[in-house]
Amino acid sequence: MVGPGGSDEFTIMAALQFIRYLNSSKDVLLVHGANLSLSVPHNVASFACGRTPICEECERLVASGVVVVAAAGNMGYSLQEAGAFAGFESYRASSITDPGNAESVITVGATHRSMPHHYGVSYFSSRGPTGDGRAKPDLVAPGEKIVAPVPGQGYEVMDGTSMAAPHVSGAAALLLARHRELIGHPARVKKILCDTATDLGRERYFQGHGLVDVLRAIGSL
């Protein structure tokens, strides 16, 4: 399962490869960024964390000059469904999902939509470190009770890091629109967004660098 609509890893990789094809066929980048509000299952026994096919494809896309933003995943919450502790609720560490495990992408966790300082990181938001010990997520953004478009020209109120990631993609787009010298330099865009984020006072593996702040990011240059 890849995202709420369902797909497969090959299809997502083909889409990312097509972006590289579009950009390579012109003298300037046609596509400056990609938002990946999805999770891909990780075959832990076969691939190192951050080195799965989808992660490697994301790394190639970033290396080609495209900003890639990925949802951290919604695996931060655990419910024991059977046994003596059935019904017991807890939190999961090291629960970042692919392609959020890719080093170069901007991995986004979720916060409360209106009171992030008070409530901190959403209970469902996947937490770091990655399976191989790297610090993730990179940022957090509003991901609870977000009004989102759905097929059929409708909308629903939804929760998830897939709702949070587009906030950061929008921030990156605004940053690129205002400072066009950043186009083609995704590492710089990532650093600026991370360096200007608002600290929520939570653990690094929960909040990353903090809550994205687009006005501070644009004004920092």
Long-range contacts (C-beta under 8 A, 24 or more apart in sequence): 1-39, 1-41, 2-38, 2-39, 2-40, 3-37, 3-38, 3-39, 3-162, 4-162, 7-38, 9-40, 9-41, 9-53, 9-54, 12-36, 12-38, 12-40, 12-54, 12-57, 13-53, 13-54, 13-57, 16-57, 16-58, 16-60, 16-61, 17-57, 19-61, 19-66, 20-60, 20-61, 20-64, 20-66, 23-64, 23-65, 23-66, 24-64, 29-65, 29-66, 29-183, 29-184, 31-66, 32-66, 32-67, 32-173, 32-176, 32-183, 32-184, 33-66, 33-67, 33-68, 33-69, 33-169, 33-172, 33-173, 33-176, 33-186, 34-61, 34-66, 34-67, 34-68, 34-69, 35-69, 35-165, 35-166, 35-169, 36-68, 36-69, 36-70, 36-71, 36-99, 36-105, 36-165, 37-71, 37-160, 37-161, 37-162, 37-163, 37-165, 37-166, 38-70, 38-71, 38-99, 38-162, 39-71, 39-73, 39-74, 39-75, 39-97, 39-98, 39-100, 40-97, 40-98, 40-99, 41-98, 42-97, 42-98, 42-101, 42-131, 44-131, 48-132, 49-101, 49-130, 49-131, 49-132, 49-134, 50-101, 50-102, 50-103, 50-130, 50-132, 50-134, 52-98, 52-99, 52-101, 54-98, 54-99, 54-102, 55-98, 55-99, 55-101, 55-102, 56-102, 57-99, 58-99, 58-102, 58-104, 58-105, 59-102, 59-103, 59-104, 62-102, 62-104, 62-105, 62-186, 62-187, 63-104, 65-183, 65-184, 65-185, 65-186, 66-186, 67-106, 67-169, 67-172, 67-176, 67-186, 67-189, 67-190, 68-99, 68-102, 68-104, 68-105, 68-106, 68-186, 69-105, 69-106, 69-108, 69-165, 69-166, 69-168, 69-169, 69-172, 70-99, 70-100, 70-102, 70-105, 70-106, 70-107, 70-108, 70-165, 71-97, 71-100, 71-107, 71-108, 71-160, 71-161, 71-162, 71-164, 71-165, 72-96, 72-97, 72-100, 72-107, 72-108, 72-109, 72-110, 72-125, 72-126, 72-127, 72-136, 72-137, 72-161, 72-164, 73-97, 73-100, 73-125, 73-126, 73-161, 74-110, 74-124, 74-125, 74-126, 74-160, 74-161, 74-162, 75-124, 75-126, 76-121, 76-122, 76-123, 76-124, 76-125, 76-126, 76-127, 77-123, 77-124, 91-123, 91-127, 92-126, 92-127, 93-127, 93-128, 93-129, 93-205, 94-127, 94-128, 94-129, 94-130, 94-131, 95-126, 95-127, 96-126, 96-127, 96-128, 96-129, 96-130, 96-131, 96-136, 96-137, 97-126, 100-126, 100-136, 100-137, 101-130, 101-131, 101-136, 103-134, 104-186, 104-187, 104-190, 106-138, 106-139, 106-168, 106-172, 106-189, 106-190, 106-193, 106-194, 107-136, 107-137, 107-138, 107-139, 107-208, 108-137, 108-138, 108-139, 108-140, 108-141, 108-161, 108-164, 108-165, 108-167, 108-168, 108-208, 108-212, 109-137, 109-139, 109-140, 109-141, 109-143, 109-161, 109-164, 109-206, 109-207, 109-208, 110-140, 110-141, 110-142, 110-143, 110-144, 110-159, 110-160, 110-161, 110-163, 110-164, 111-140, 111-141, 111-142, 111-143, 111-144, 111-164, 111-200, 111-207, 111-211, 112-142, 112-144, 113-142, 113-143, 113-144, 113-145, 113-146, 114-142, 116-140, 116-142, 116-200, 116-211, 117-200, 117-201, 120-200, 120-201, 120-202, 120-206, 120-207, 121-200, 121-202, 121-206, 121-207, 122-159, 122-161, 124-159, 124-160, 124-161, 125-161, 125-164, 125-206, 126-161, 127-205, 127-206, 128-204, 128-205, 128-206, 129-205, 135-204, 135-205, 135-208, 136-205, 136-208, 137-207, 137-208, 138-190, 138-193, 138-194, 138-208, 138-209, 139-168, 139-193, 139-194, 139-197, 139-208, 139-209, 139-210, 139-211, 139-212, 140-164, 140-200, 140-207, 140-208, 140-210, 140-211, 140-212, 141-165, 141-167, 141-168, 141-211, 141-212, 142-167, 167-212, 168-193, 168-212, 170-214, 171-212, 171-214, 171-217, 174-214, 174-218, 175-214, 175-217, 175-218, 178-218, 179-218, 179-221, 192-217, 192-220, 192-221, 193-217, 195-220, 196-220
